[in-house]
Amino acid sequence: QGERARTADVARRTGYVAQDSMFDYRATPRSELQFQARLFGMSRGAASRRTEELLLLVGLESSADVRIVTLSGGNRRRLDLAMAQLH
């Protein structure tokens, strides 16, 4: 049980970045982060605050409200990293 519990704890605390992006390309970075945060159980306020923190952290604040499909590949990876840090 000890090893299994530690493994579960690590899984809860770490983010995951898939090889291929898993977001809705029709969405904006801001809306996608907020949506994912709500899926993690965050309140609307907490989701909004965390989203703004992450957009600033990864340098996407100026692209927060454009459709993901229009982002460069590098900015999509930045969004992936923000998603991994969301929780």
C-alpha positions in Angstrom: 0.0 0.0 0.0 2.8 2.5 0.8 4.4 2.4 -2.7 1.0 2.5 -4.4 -0.1 5.5 -2.2 3.1 7.4 -3.1 2.6 6.7 -6.8 -1.0 8.0 -6.6 0.2 11.1 -4.8 2.8 11.8 -7.4 0.3 11.4 -10.2 -2.1 13.9 -8.5 0.7 16.5 -8.0 2.3 16.4 -11.4 1.1 17.6 -14.7 1.1 15.8 -18.0 2.0 17.0 -21.4 0.9 14.7 -24.2 3.0 14.4 -27.4 0.0 15.8 -29.4 -2.1 18.7 -28.1 -5.4 17.7 -26.8 -7.3 21.0 -26.8 -10.2 22.4 -28.8 -8.6 24.4 -31.6 -11.8 26.5 -32.0 -11.4 27.8 -28.4 -9.1 30.5 -27.1 -6.3 29.8 -24.7 -8.2 31.6 -21.9 -11.4 29.7 -22.5 -9.7 26.3 -22.8 -7.7 26.9 -19.6 -10.8 27.9 -17.7 -12.8 24.9 -19.0 -10.0 22.5 -18.0 -9.7 24.1 -14.6 -13.5 23.6 -14.0 -13.0 20.0 -15.0 -10.4 19.7 -12.2 -13.1 21.0 -9.8 -12.0 24.6 -9.4 -14.6 27.2 -8.7 -15.2 29.8 -11.4 -13.2 32.4 -9.4 -10.2 30.0 -8.8 -10.3 28.9 -12.4 -10.2 32.5 -13.6 -7.4 33.5 -11.3 -5.3 30.4 -12.1 -5.9 30.9 -15.9 -4.6 34.5 -15.7 -1.5 33.4 -13.7 -0.7 30.7 -16.2 -1.2 32.9 -19.3 1.3 35.4 -17.8 3.7 32.6 -16.7 3.9 31.1 -20.2 3.8 34.4 -22.1 0.4 34.0 -23.7 -1.3 37.0 -22.2 -1.4 38.9 -25.5 -2.8 35.9 -27.3 -5.3 34.8 -24.6 -8.4 35.6 -26.7 -7.4 34.4 -30.1 -8.5 31.1 -31.4 -5.9 28.3 -30.7 -6.0 27.3 -34.4 -4.3 30.7 -35.2 -1.4 30.2 -32.7 2.1 29.3 -33.8 3.4 25.8 -33.0 5.5 27.3 -30.2 2.6 29.1 -28.6 0.6 25.9 -28.8 3.3 24.2 -26.8 3.2 27.1 -24.3 -0.5 26.4 -23.9 0.3 22.7 -23.4 2.7 23.6 -20.6 0.1 25.9 -19.0 -2.4 23.0 -19.1 0.1 20.7 -17.4 0.5 23.3 -14.6 -3.2 24.0 -14.2 -4.0 21.9 -11.2 
